[in-house]
Amino acid sequence: MPTLKLRQDIVRTLPYIGDGRSQCIYWDTQLPAFGVRVFATGLRTYVCSYRLHRHRRLGSLGRANLMSLDAARKKATRYLGLAAGNLDPQAEADALSTTIAVKDLIALYVENHAKKKKKSWKDDESCLRRLLQPKYGSRPVTAITGADIEAIHASHGTTFPIAANYFVGVVRKMFNWGRATGKVPRELPNPAVGIVPSPNASGGAS
């Protein structure tokens, strides 16, 4: 396969070489095992070749029209470092591909738990869809951190302390339910645990 020093200005002009079925990868002379895969359709993705437990893997780093060459090289370097330590760098991406989004967890929690267990389920649904879903709905559940939940809590805590504390309680309950039912990885820390309630208020999810 072709080998050359990849530059940002040529990545999007590299032609596909092959019969339409064969693999076409331009390998980088600056960073061995890193390259650009060009498909017959014109799609281009950055890739990284590495060995793990004697098996060769080709990791996909991202689409060339969405990621810069410099960012792809840095990601490839991280991949190679993980592989050198017998860790599979593609495992994280594989896991994320099967992880549900926050908006899906909200829908499942409301439909399968809140509606069946809580008379106030409409309050739970409204709280989650107003405060959590607009900003983080498309994120994988594994990408939500305590800092994300705390930021929402803080932004509402001064003016609406009861509602802010209620929000944290609902999120905590939802993630606990998600872990118990297998919708969220059991080893994932609950992002709503440890957040200090807003003063002069009480409230939470049961």
N, C-alpha and C positions, 0 to 999 in steps of 0.2 A: 504494500500500500504506500501511497505517496508520503514523503517526509519533507517538512520544510519548517522554517521559522514562522510560526503563526503571528499575524498582526491583526489588530482590530479592523483595519481598513480592507483586508482581503477576505475575512471570514465569511462575509455574506455574498461573496462573488465566486467562491470555490465551486467548480462544476462537479456534478455527479459523474463518476467513472464506473461503468459496469453494465450489466445486461438487464438491469431493472430488478433483479432478485439478489444480486451479490452485494456484500457490505462494502461501503466506501468510507474509509476513515483517513483523514489527513493528520498524521502524527507530528507533534511539535518537537523540534530539535532542541528547544530551550528547556523543556521539561519532559523527559522520556515518560512514556505511558499515558501522556495527556494528548488529547486530540479533538478534532471536530468530525463528527459523523454526518455525512451528507446523504440524504435519501433521494431516491429517484423523483419524488414529489417536490423536491426543493426544500423540504424541512431540514434544518440543521440543529444538531444538539452537541453540546460539549460532553466528552466521555473520558473515562479514566480506566485504564486496564490494570488489574492487580491480581495477585495470587493469594489464595487463602486455603490453607490445608491442602496444598498441592493442586487446587482447582483454580482455573483462570476465570475471573469474573470481569464483566464490562459494566462499570457503573455509569449511570446517566446523571450528569451534573446539572443540566438545565438547558433550555432552548436558547440558541444563539441570538435570537431576536429579542430575548428578554433579559439576558445576562451578559455583562461585559466580559471580555477576554480576561482581564485582570482578576475579576471576581472568580471566574471559572478556574484559573490557574491556582488561586489560593485554596479553593475548595478541593481541587485535585491533590494539592500538597497535603491537605488534612486527611484525605482518603488514604493516600499512600502511607502516611504516618500511622494511621489506625491499623491498616493491613500489616504493617511491619510488626505491630504488637499483637498480631493474631486476633484482631477485632474486625468484624465485618462492617465496613463503613456504609454499605448499602442496607444493612439491617434496619437502621433508623428510618430510612426512606420507605422501605417495605412495610414497616409497622405503621407509619403515618398514612400510607395508602389505604389501610384497612380501618383507620380510626374515624369515628363519626365526627361531624361538625357540632359545634355548640348549639346551633339552631335545631339540629336533629335531636340532641339530648334534651333540650327544652320540650320539644313536642312529645317525645317519648315519656318524659317524666310527668308532664301534665296529663296525658292520656292514660297512662298505665299506673300511675300512683296518686297524683293529686286529686284527680276526679273521683277516684274510688275511696280514698282515705280521708279527704279533707272537705269540710263544708265550705271552707274559704278558698277552694281551688282556683276560682276566678281571680282572686287577689294575687295568688302565686303566679298565675299565667301572665297577668297584666304587669306585674313587677319585673319578671324575667324578660318579657318582650319589650318593655319600655327602656329598661336600664342596661341589660346585658346584651340582648340580641343585636341592636343597631350597630354597635362597634365591633363585637366579637363573634357574631353569629356564624360567620363563614370560617372561623378558625377551628382547627382540630381541638378536641377537648384536652388533648395532651399539651397544647400550647398555652393554656390559660394558667397564669401564675397568681400567687397571692397578691403581688403588687398590682395586677390588673383589677382585682376585686377591691382591694383597699383604695385604689384611686377613685373608683366609682362611689364607694362608701364615703370617702372624704369629701367628694364634690357635692354630695347631698346632705352630709351630716350636720353641717352648720344650720341650714335652713329647715331641713326636714329630718331631724334625728331619728324619729320613730320609724319613718319609712326607710331610712338608710340602714338601720339595724335589722329591720324586717328583711330587706334585700339580702343582707349577708346570711341571715338564717335560712332563707329559701335556697340560696346557692349552695350552702353547706349541706342541706338536706338533699338537694338534687344530686350532688356529687357522691354523697354517701349511698344514695339509691342506685346511682349509676355503677358504682364499684360493686355493690352487692348483687346486681343483676348481670354483670359482665359487659355493660355498655361502656364502662370506663375501666382501664387497666387497674387492677387491685393495688399495684405498687405505686400508683400515682398519688402524690400528696393532695389532700383536699385543699384547694386554693382559698377556701373561706374560713379555714381554721386559724385561730391565733390573731384575728383582727379585733382590735380594742373597740368596744361599742361606743357610740357617740354618747356624751354625758347628758344627763337630765332626760333620758328616754329609756324606754324598755320596749321589747318586742322582738319577735323572731319566729321561725317556722317550727312547727311541731310535726 
